[in-house]
Every structure is written in structure tokens, then in C-alpha cells.
């Protein structure tokens, strides 16, 4: 495929498994890397004109690609990673900074950058995988906070190649969700953070990382929490109490460390993951009367 005035890279028939944290997934017709945000606008306009389906790969976390892959264009924003301070101001509560982060910036990079700059408010994201764009789309967070809590504005790109800025109140942030129009792409987020001592910030990050390491599985490919926490319930606790910890389907297993994680034991297929997810949902419904909703994105063809 050729796109006039496009400066990035286009790969054809690219297996997506190596680009996801699960290590699972068939090929996309195209895997495309725009050079920058203007190049992304050229790409989205061309894809829209051609009627070609697309999705943003992000960091490949929180994602399951089906075994036959994706018919269309997977888009990587790994070249859109700029982070900078836009402005600073004083208000009740101290000194604040508005930080701009492009959508392809790894969340871990942003957390580290803020700590070095002496900016607090993002520590809750320590250890959360993925990118800034993905974090905005799903309002990533923990019990300590969510990305929507500190968002000032978000820049979106429409299918027609227009940049649109939305304030936080227009983003519809909710539990693991935000309101982004179909086929619009997050390009940048501006976050409001407060000045603090960098050593204290780094200490909090180390503490949170240690707690996360203690609770969550490491060493086997996974996509993070598989199901959303139902209201007033912990999905992991419901799954564990249903007796499913360690349950396997093919190469997929409910983690023995945290029951809301499914791990790829080395040869899992997307079909294995999906079958195990369905078994979990059916069993938890029978045992607890609660229907679990997936938190991970599932795309592609069986």
C-alpha cells in the first residue's frame, strides 16, 4: 500500500503477536508507523477515504488479537513520544505544572519523567503498562487514582485529519472508560501535576511498585487485569472464590498469584484465552450471580 505524502513506515502482513504483551495474535494486513502527528493525520485521512478499518496498537498491552489477525491497518504511535511542560502556575495548594505527553509515550516513561521533574500526582500509574493514549482511552488507574483525575485536556484526531481539543469535562471519564468518538485517535494529553520533592515522589513510586510486584504475576506473558471489577466487588476475589485459580485451557491459565490475570504459559492461542474467559464468566455467574465484563480489548477474526 502506498499513501501520498506519508513519511512513516508501512509493513504488510505483519504478525501482531510479537507486538502484544500476551505474545498472541495473527497478522494485520498492515502495521503502520506514522512519523509524527501530522503524518498520522495524513494516514487517517487516507484510511478513511479508502474505507480501510484500523485500530491503534498502543503498547500492545490490555489487548488480545484473535488468531486469524486483523483485516485492516494496525497503527503504532511509538514515534509520538514527546513530553514537555506547557506552563506553570500557583494556586491554592501550591505550585502546579501542565505537562503535555504525546499518545505514544510509554506510561512508565511519563511516570519517571514527572518524578525527575519533581511533579506529583501520577505516582498511582507506577507499574501500569501501556502508553499515554491507551491510558486516556480506558481511564487507566488503581485505587490510588485514575488518569482522568489529573487530565486538563486531550487532543484527538478525527478520521478526516482534523485535530480537536477536548477539556476533561468533555471526555466522559468513568471506570475504565472515556467517551471518544468512533475512529478518533488520542494524539496528546495535558495533565495537571503539583510540584513536590522528587525524593519523596520516587519513594512513593518504589513503594507502589513493590506492592504491585507482590500482588501481580511476573515472568509469564499477560495483558493485565482481564475483567473489570464489578461494583462493590473484586473480580479477582470472585474468580478465586469460584475455585478457578490455576485453571487452564490449552496454553492459557488463570494466574495462581492473581486470579484476574490470565497468563500465556508459552503456547496459548487467542482461542484458548477466549475459552478460558468464557469459562470464568459462566462459573462466576453460576457461583456469585455476577456477570464479569472484559477489561481487555479483543480485536480481529477467529
C-alpha positions as CSV (number, residue, x, y, z in Angstrom):
1,X,0.0,0.0,0.0
2,X,1.2,3.5,-0.9
3,X,0.0,6.7,0.6
4,X,0.8,10.0,-1.0
5,X,2.9,12.3,1.3
6,X,3.1,9.7,4.0
7,X,6.6,9.7,5.6
8,X,6.3,6.8,8.0
9,X,6.8,3.1,7.7
10,X,4.3,0.5,6.4
11,X,4.7,-3.2,6.9
12,X,2.4,-5.7,5.1
13,X,1.0,-8.9,6.6
14,X,2.7,-8.3,9.9
15,X,2.1,-10.9,12.8
16,X,0.8,-9.0,15.8
17,X,1.7,-11.5,18.5
18,X,5.2,-10.1,18.9
19,X,3.7,-6.6,19.3
20,X,1.4,-7.6,22.2
21,X,2.2,-8.3,25.9
22,X,0.2,-11.6,25.5
23,X,2.5,-12.7,22.7
24,X,-0.6,-13.9,20.8
25,X,-2.3,-12.9,17.6
26,X,-2.5,-13.4,13.8
27,X,-1.3,-10.9,11.2
28,X,-2.6,-7.5,10.3
29,X,-2.9,-6.6,6.7
30,X,-0.7,-3.6,7.5
31,X,1.2,-2.4,10.5
32,X,1.9,1.3,10.1
33,X,4.2,3.7,12.0
34,X,3.5,7.4,11.3
35,X,6.5,9.7,11.7
36,X,4.7,12.3,13.8
37,X,1.2,13.7,14.4
38,X,1.0,15.4,11.0
39,X,1.9,12.1,9.4
40,X,-0.8,10.5,11.5
41,X,-3.3,13.0,10.0
42,X,-2.2,12.1,6.5
43,X,-2.6,8.4,7.4
44,X,-6.1,8.7,9.0
45,X,-7.4,10.7,6.0
46,X,-6.1,8.1,3.6
47,X,-7.6,5.2,5.5
48,X,-10.9,7.0,5.8
49,X,-11.0,7.7,2.1
50,X,-10.2,4.1,1.3
51,X,-12.7,2.7,3.8
52,X,-10.0,0.6,5.5
53,X,-10.5,-0.4,9.1
54,X,-7.8,0.5,11.6
55,X,-7.0,0.4,15.3
56,X,-4.3,1.9,17.4
57,X,-2.0,-0.7,18.7
58,X,-0.6,1.4,21.6
59,X,1.8,-0.6,23.7
60,X,0.1,-3.9,22.9
61,X,-1.0,-4.3,26.5
62,X,-4.6,-4.8,27.6
63,X,-5.1,-6.3,24.2
64,X,-6.0,-9.7,22.7
65,X,-5.7,-10.2,18.9
66,X,-7.6,-13.2,17.6
67,X,-5.8,-16.0,15.8
68,X,-6.6,-15.0,12.2
69,X,-5.4,-11.5,12.8
70,X,-6.9,-8.1,11.7
71,X,-8.2,-7.2,8.3
72,X,-7.0,-3.6,8.0
73,X,-4.3,-1.4,9.4
74,X,-2.8,-1.6,12.9
75,X,-1.3,1.7,13.7
76,X,1.6,2.2,16.1
77,X,2.2,5.6,17.7
78,X,5.6,4.6,19.1
79,X,7.2,7.6,17.3
80,X,4.9,10.1,19.0
81,X,6.5,10.2,22.4
82,X,7.3,13.8,23.3
83,X,6.8,15.0,26.9
84,X,7.2,18.6,27.9
85,X,6.0,21.2,30.4
86,X,3.5,23.6,28.8
87,X,3.0,26.1,31.6
88,X,3.3,26.6,35.3
89,X,1.2,28.4,37.8
90,X,0.5,28.9,41.5
91,X,-2.9,28.2,43.1
92,X,-4.4,27.1,46.4
93,X,-2.4,24.0,47.3
94,X,0.9,25.0,45.9
95,X,2.8,25.3,42.6
96,X,1.4,23.4,39.6
97,X,2.6,22.5,36.1
98,X,0.6,21.4,33.0
99,X,2.5,18.6,31.2
100,X,1.9,17.6,27.6
101,X,2.5,14.0,26.7
102,X,2.0,12.5,23.2
103,X,-0.1,9.4,23.0
104,X,2.7,7.0,22.1
105,X,4.8,7.9,25.2
106,X,5.1,4.8,27.5
107,X,3.3,5.5,30.7
108,X,6.4,4.3,32.6
109,X,8.5,6.9,30.8
110,X,6.0,9.6,31.8
111,X,5.9,8.5,35.5
112,X,9.7,8.6,35.6
113,X,9.9,11.9,33.8
114,X,7.5,13.5,36.3
115,X,9.4,12.1,39.2
116,X,12.7,13.7,37.9
117,X,10.9,17.0,37.3
118,X,9.6,17.0,40.9
119,X,5.9,16.7,39.8
120,X,3.5,14.7,41.9
121,X,0.0,13.3,41.0
122,X,0.9,10.4,38.7
123,X,2.5,8.0,41.1
124,X,-0.6,5.8,41.1
125,X,0.4,4.8,37.5
126,X,3.7,3.3,38.5
127,X,3.8,-0.2,37.1
128,X,0.8,0.2,34.8
129,X,1.9,-0.9,31.3
130,X,1.0,0.7,28.0
131,X,1.0,4.2,26.6
132,X,-0.4,7.6,27.4
133,X,-3.0,7.2,24.7
134,X,-4.2,3.9,25.9
135,X,-4.3,5.2,29.5
136,X,-6.6,8.0,28.4
137,X,-8.9,5.7,26.3
138,X,-9.5,3.4,29.2
139,X,-9.0,5.9,32.1
140,X,-6.3,3.7,33.5
141,X,-5.8,3.7,37.2
142,X,-5.8,2.0,40.5
143,X,-7.5,2.5,43.9
144,X,-4.9,5.4,44.3
145,X,-6.2,7.4,41.3
146,X,-7.1,7.5,37.6
147,X,-5.6,9.3,34.6
148,X,-8.9,11.2,34.3
149,X,-8.4,12.8,37.7
150,X,-5.4,14.8,36.5
151,X,-6.3,15.4,32.9
152,X,-6.7,19.0,31.8
153,X,-7.4,18.4,28.1
154,X,-7.0,15.8,25.4
155,X,-6.2,16.3,21.7
156,X,-8.0,14.0,19.3
157,X,-7.6,13.4,15.6
158,X,-10.7,12.9,13.5
159,X,-10.9,10.4,10.6
160,X,-10.8,13.5,8.3
161,X,-7.5,14.6,9.7
162,X,-8.7,17.4,12.0
163,X,-7.2,18.0,15.4
164,X,-9.8,18.5,18.1
165,X,-9.1,19.6,21.7
166,X,-11.5,18.4,24.4
167,X,-11.5,19.5,28.1
168,X,-11.6,17.0,30.9
169,X,-15.3,17.5,31.4
170,X,-16.0,16.6,27.8
171,X,-14.1,13.3,28.0
172,X,-16.7,11.4,29.9
173,X,-14.2,9.7,32.2
174,X,-15.6,6.7,34.1
175,X,-14.4,3.5,35.5
176,X,-12.0,2.1,32.9
177,X,-13.7,4.2,30.2
178,X,-13.8,7.5,28.4
179,X,-16.0,9.0,25.7
180,X,-14.0,9.1,22.4
181,X,-15.9,9.2,19.1
182,X,-15.5,6.3,16.8
183,X,-12.4,6.3,14.7
184,X,-11.0,9.3,16.5
185,X,-7.4,8.8,17.9
186,X,-5.9,10.3,21.0
187,X,-2.8,12.3,20.0
188,X,-1.8,14.1,23.2
189,X,-2.9,14.6,26.8
190,X,-2.3,17.6,29.0
191,X,-2.1,16.7,32.7
192,X,-2.1,19.0,35.8
193,X,0.5,18.0,38.4
194,X,1.8,19.6,41.6
195,X,5.4,20.5,42.5
196,X,6.8,18.3,45.2
197,X,10.2,17.0,46.5
198,X,11.5,14.5,43.9
199,X,12.9,12.2,46.5
200,X,9.5,11.8,48.2
201,X,7.9,11.2,44.8
202,X,10.5,8.5,44.0
203,X,10.0,6.9,47.4
204,X,6.2,6.6,46.8
205,X,6.8,5.1,43.4
206,X,9.2,2.5,44.8
207,X,6.6,1.6,47.5
208,X,3.8,1.3,44.9
209,X,6.0,-0.8,42.6
210,X,6.9,-3.2,45.4
211,X,3.3,-3.6,46.3
212,X,2.3,-4.3,42.7
213,X,5.2,-6.8,42.3
214,X,3.9,-8.6,45.4
215,X,0.3,-8.9,44.1
216,X,0.7,-9.5,40.4
217,X,2.2,-12.3,38.3
218,X,5.6,-11.8,36.6
219,X,7.6,-13.9,34.2
220,X,4.7,-15.1,32.0
221,X,3.1,-13.1,29.2
222,X,-0.2,-11.5,30.2
223,X,-2.4,-8.5,29.4
224,X,-3.0,-7.2,32.9
225,X,-6.4,-7.4,34.6
226,X,-8.8,-9.4,32.3
227,X,-12.1,-8.3,33.8
228,X,-13.4,-5.1,35.3
229,X,-14.2,-5.0,39.0
230,X,-18.0,-5.1,39.4
231,X,-19.5,-2.5,41.7
232,X,-18.6,-3.3,45.3
233,X,-16.7,-6.5,44.2
234,X,-13.2,-7.5,43.3
235,X,-13.1,-9.5,40.1
236,X,-10.0,-11.4,41.3
237,X,-11.7,-12.3,44.5
238,X,-14.8,-13.6,42.8
239,X,-12.8,-15.7,40.4
240,X,-10.7,-17.1,43.2
241,X,-13.7,-17.9,45.4
242,X,-15.2,-19.7,42.4
243,X,-12.3,-22.1,42.5
244,X,-10.7,-21.1,39.3
245,X,-7.2,-20.1,40.4
246,X,-4.7,-22.2,38.3
247,X,-7.5,-23.3,35.9
248,X,-6.1,-24.0,32.4
249,X,-7.5,-24.2,28.8
250,X,-4.8,-25.2,26.4
251,X,-1.8,-22.9,27.0
252,X,-3.8,-20.3,28.9
253,X,-4.0,-20.3,32.7
254,X,-5.7,-18.3,35.4
255,X,-2.7,-17.0,37.3
256,X,-2.0,-18.7,40.6
257,X,-0.9,-15.4,42.0
258,X,-3.8,-13.1,41.0
259,X,-7.0,-14.7,39.7
260,X,-7.9,-11.7,37.5
261,X,-4.8,-12.3,35.3
262,X,-4.7,-14.9,32.6
263,X,-1.1,-15.9,31.6
264,X,0.2,-17.4,28.4
265,X,2.2,-20.5,29.5
266,X,4.1,-20.5,26.3
267,X,1.8,-21.9,23.5
268,X,-1.5,-20.3,24.2
269,X,-3.7,-19.2,21.3
270,X,-6.3,-16.5,21.3
271,X,-8.9,-19.2,21.2
272,X,-7.5,-20.6,24.5
273,X,-7.7,-17.2,26.2
274,X,-11.2,-16.6,25.0
275,X,-12.4,-20.1,26.0
276,X,-10.9,-19.6,29.5
277,X,-12.5,-16.1,29.7
278,X,-15.9,-17.6,28.9
279,X,-15.4,-20.4,31.4
280,X,-14.6,-17.8,34.1
281,X,-17.7,-15.7,33.2
282,X,-20.0,-18.7,33.3
283,X,-18.6,-20.1,36.6
284,X,-18.6,-16.7,38.4
285,X,-22.2,-16.1,37.2
286,X,-23.3,-19.5,38.5
287,X,-21.5,-19.2,41.8
288,X,-21.9,-15.5,42.6
289,X,-24.7,-14.3,40.3
290,X,-22.3,-11.7,38.9
291,X,-21.6,-11.2,35.2
292,X,-18.0,-10.1,34.7
293,X,-17.2,-7.7,31.9
294,X,-13.9,-7.9,30.0
295,X,-11.4,-5.1,30.6
296,X,-9.1,-6.2,27.8
297,X,-9.7,-5.2,24.2
298,X,-10.5,-8.1,21.8
299,X,-10.0,-7.5,18.1
300,X,-9.6,-9.4,14.9
301,X,-11.0,-12.6,13.4
302,X,-11.3,-16.1,14.8
